[in-house]
Amino acid sequence: MIGERLKQTRLARGLSLQELAAELGGVVTRQALWKYEQGKARPSAFVLAKLSSALRTPAAALWREPVYRVRFIAYRKGSGLRKSDRAQVQATVELALEERLRLMERTVLDNGPGVPDERCMVATISDAETAAQKLRERWNLGTDPIASVIGVLEDHGVHVIEIETDEKFDGLSAVVLDQSSAIVCAAIVTRAGLPGERQRLNLAHELGHLALHVVDEIDEEKAAFRFAGAFLAPAEAVRRAVGSRRRNIQLTELRLLKRRFGMSLQALLRRLHDLDIITQAHYREWCININRMGYRNDEPDRLPAEQPQWLRRTVLRALAEGHMGREEAEQMLGEIIEIDQPLSLVERRALMRLPLAERRRALTEYAAKVAEGYDRDTEWRELYGGDIFDY
């Protein structure tokens, strides 16, 4: 099992075999690493410790058996993402989802699979519109604009994972399957650093891939975009804001609508066209204007990007309830955690939940640290040493 884990972790870190060998400082060769990954050889304890350090992962994690399987739904057609970049994205997501599922098990959380048991059949593009409307009804979202798309997704069991990757990557959706091939949870992957309007559309688009079953005769990407537009801007809300038919619409009004619905100018214009509020000719005219004004890649009134909160919130909960220690929590979040209550109380709870052997090891390490502190500090000797006189 260490071979599969080693390869998965290496890919997630974006390293080739040669680059990992260099990170190890010549301890092992590229050929030896390849043999480890293929299961043809096993690293010694010394090499395993070096691998753990180079890959920034606990050595025990390299031996852990996978319980779940991640199935990726779709990459955008024509995304141009290199094979190596795809491998890195997928390995990163697999590790992140496995970590989240272990966290859910420890905190006894069950958010549900996050997607309907049966995906909506799409035989025409308009079916995608209906599917978005039904999902909003199921999630009790009404017809008003969505303040936080990430908040809605996380509230309904869909994990949102942000990654740093190539600009050619727009987004990706995935489901996690247990050993019986039942869906355990769903996830949407988005690239960090996107403006809010593009991020929201990408998230809704990937949600479409999770929720829709598109027949072969229909373009899956077009169906997902139609779903995204309807999910972010329901027909009723759009017509209420702009009317049922418009012969003309001005840039100032579009910019106001952008802030209202959290969509780009281009996505809004497409939505107005899909609902037959503006004509094909007026839509084409606006597409030309968007290009002429330089708004195709750089629109005015950029919206702030939304931030996932589920992982941070759940880790802090696990820390507060003693399901993990501070060091592990900080490693998962990649940040220093400020704790309001005494740290000893939080860590004592976490300590008592450990198996006996791990608890003894942790206490031995802690005792060694305390002893070292006493050896360096002589003030305690003066405070507690000698006789006590009461003057």
GIMO-V224461 format. One record per helix or strand of 2 or more residues. SS is the DSSP state (h for helix, s for strand). FROM is the first residue (numbers start at 1). TO is the last residue. Records with the same first field share a line. If there is no record, write none. Layout:
SS->FROM-TO ; FROM-TO
//
This chain:
h->2-12 ; 17-23 ; 30-38 ; 45-54 ; 59-63 ; 83-106 ; 125-138 ; 149-155 ; 196-211 ; 220-232 ; 235-242 ; 251-261 ; 265-274 ; 280-292 ; 310-320 ; 326-333 ; 343-352 ; 356-376 ; 379-384
s->69-74 ; 120-122 ; 158-163 ; 171-177 ; 183-191 ; 212-214
//
